[in-house]
Amino acid sequence: MEREKVISFLTGLRSVVLKSLGIVVISGIVSFIYSKDLIKLLLKTAGIKVYYLTLPEPFFTTVEIALYAGIFFALPVIVFFIWRELKGVVGMRPIYGYLFVFSAIALFYGGSLFCYWFVLPSGIQFLISYEGGAIKAMISVERFVLFCSAMIFAFGVTFEVPIVMLALAKMGIVKSRVLSKTRRFAILFIAIAAAVITPTPDVYNMMLLAVPMYVLYEAGIVLVKIVEKRKKEDNADMS
């Protein structure tokens, strides 16, 4: 019986991967049509000029940003596919499941937009400030797109902290009491992660990531406490 469940799960997972790839391809093709506009949006928030250093670079850059944008815009559908396949394993009520999926998507895009609106402009301007005298910035458009895309995805993923904590609590892996006691280690980890992820070494840009991450960590503890309370209530009703 367990073997049949594993086979069924792997078959469903294969279906999710194939469907997700199809969605990414479709989203990537549409994004390719607007790839130049997407690059202009990145340049607008950065406030800089970029250059291409080889003849094929503009074309390859449009392909790359179409790929990144394809994944970015396809994520809601991919997350829904994954949830539909795993909802039986997680054992969560449908209404809470859909709320969980919506929250995960909203947090990812919230983190991405936060990076686009606040972190990229200040971070890039800080790095550009080292230009002067004999030092002139000649930024490759391909490297620029890669840098911005990596930052946007990184912030989107880090904003998923409370969702990850909630999922781990639902599976019984973490407890709110332990999370509260290890808060000082969480703060240290957040500071290190902010230093690694943010593009500049200055405290201001580090805090742009560290503060939201800490707030989300505290929100995650609250969510874990709610889950534990409901578990106790359900166990009390069953007994």
N, C-alpha and C positions, 0 to 999 in steps of 0.2 A: 504493500500500500504506500509506504514511504517512497519507494522507488518510483511509483507512478506519479506521486506528487512532485518529485524532483524533475522527472521527465516533462511533466506538464508545465512546471515553472520555467524550465530551460527553453521549452518550445515557445512559451509566451514571451520570454525575454528576447528570444531571437526575432519574434514578430515585432517587438517594440523597437529593436535596433534597426530593422529594415524599414519600418515606417518612419522612424526618426530620421534616418538617412535620406529618405524620400522627401520629407518635409524640409530638411536642410538644403537639399539640392534645389527645390522649388523656390525657397526663400532666398537662396544664394543667387539664382538666376534673376529674380526680381531686383535684388540688391545691386547686381552688376549693372543693370540699366541705370540705376541712380548712384553708381559708385562715385562719380565725380562730385555730385552734390554732397555725398557723405564726407568726402575729403574736405570740401569747402566748409562744412559744419565744424569739423575738427580744427581746421585752420582759423575759423572765426573765433572759437573759444580760446585758442592758443595765442592768437594775435601775432603770428610770426609768418615769415616767408620760408618756403622750402624749395629745394632744387632736385633735379634728377641728374645722377652722375653717370648713368649709362643709358644707351638708347632704348633698351627694352624695359627699363625700370618703371616708367609710367604705366605701361600695360600690366606688368606683373603686380604693381601696387593696386591697380583697380581690381585685379583678380583676388588679391589677398584681402582687401577690405570687403569685397563681396562675400568671401568665405566667412570672415569674422561676423559681418552683419547677418549673413544667413543663419549662423548658429545663434546669434543674439536674438533675432526676431522669431526664431523657431522654438525657442526655449519653452514658452508656455504650453505649446502643443506637446513637446517632448515630455515635460513634467507631467502633463495629464496622462499621456500614454503609460508612463512609469507607474503613476499612482493607480491607474485602472488595473494594472497587472499585479501590483504588490498589495492592494488593499485587503486581500484575503489573508496575507501573511501578517500584516500589521495589526489587523483586528480592530480597526477604528470605525466608528459609526459613519455612514455616508456623509451626513451633514458636516461633521467635524473634519472628515477627510477632505471634502471640497474646500472648507475654510482653511485647512492646512495647506493645500495646494495653492490657493489664492494668495495666502500670506507669503509663501515661499517665493512666488513669482513677483509679488509686490515689493518684497524686500530686495530681491535681486535688482529689479529695475530702479528701485529707490537708491540703492548704493551706486549703481551705474550713473544715474543722473546727478547724484551728489558729486561724484568724481568729475563728470563732464562740466558741471556748472562752477564748482569751487576749487577742487584739487588741481585739475589740469592747468587752469589759467595761472594760479599762484605758483604752482610747482615749476611750470615751464618758464615763467618770467623770472623766477629765482635762478634757474640754471642759466638763462640767457644773460643775467646780470653780470656774469663773469666775462662777458665779451667786452673788449676794450683794447685800445692801443694796437698792438700787432696781432691780437687775437680776434678773429672774425668768425662769426657763425655761418656755416654753410651746411644746413641740415638736409640730409637725404629724405626725400618724400617717403621712401619705403621704410626707413628706420623710424620716421615720425609716426607713420600709421601703425607700425608694430608697437611702438612705445605707448601710444594712446590706447590702442586696443587692449594691450596687456593690463594697463592701469584700470580701464573701465571694467574689464572682466574680474580683476582682482578685488576691486571694491564691491562689485556685485556679489561675489562669493563670500567675502568677509561679513557682509550684512546678513548672511544666513545663520549667524550664530544662534539666535534664539530658536530657530527652526530645528537646527541640529540638536540643541539641548533638549528640546521637547520630544524629538524622535527617540533620543537615547533614554529619556525618562519613561516614555511609553513602553520601551522594550525592557525596562527595569535595570538598565546599565548604570544610570546615575541617579543620585538622590539630592533633593534640595538642601538637606543638612550638610552633605559633603561639599556641594558647590558653594555654600555660604562660608564654610570653614576654610576652603582653599581660595578664597577671594583674593588674597594677597599674591598668590602664585598666578592667578588669572590676570591680575593687573600687570605683573611682570611679563607674562606671555604676550599680553596685548601691546605693551610698550615695545617689545622686541619685534613683534609682527608689524607694528606701525613703522618702525625704523627700517625694516626690510622692504616693505611694500611701497612706501611713499618714495617719490623720486628725488627728494632732497633731504639733506641732513639737518635742516633747521627745525627747531621745536614747533614752530607754528604749523607747518605742513604735517608733521607727525601727529600733532594734536587733532588735526582735521579728521584723522582716521581713528586715533586712540579714543577720543571722547565718545563718538558714536558707538564704537565697539563695546566700550564699557557700559554705556547706557543699555545697549542691546543685551549684554551679558546679564545685567540686573533684571531686565525684562524677561529673559530666559528663566531666571530663578523663580520669578513670580509665576510664569506659566507652568513650570515643573511642580510648584506647590499646588497649583490648581488641579493638575493631573493627579497628584498623589491624594488630594482631598477627595476627588471623585472616585478614585479607586477604593478608598476606605468606605465611602458611602455605598458603593456598589457591593462591596463585600459584606457590609452590614445588612443590606437589604436581602442578600442571598442567604445569610445565616438567620 
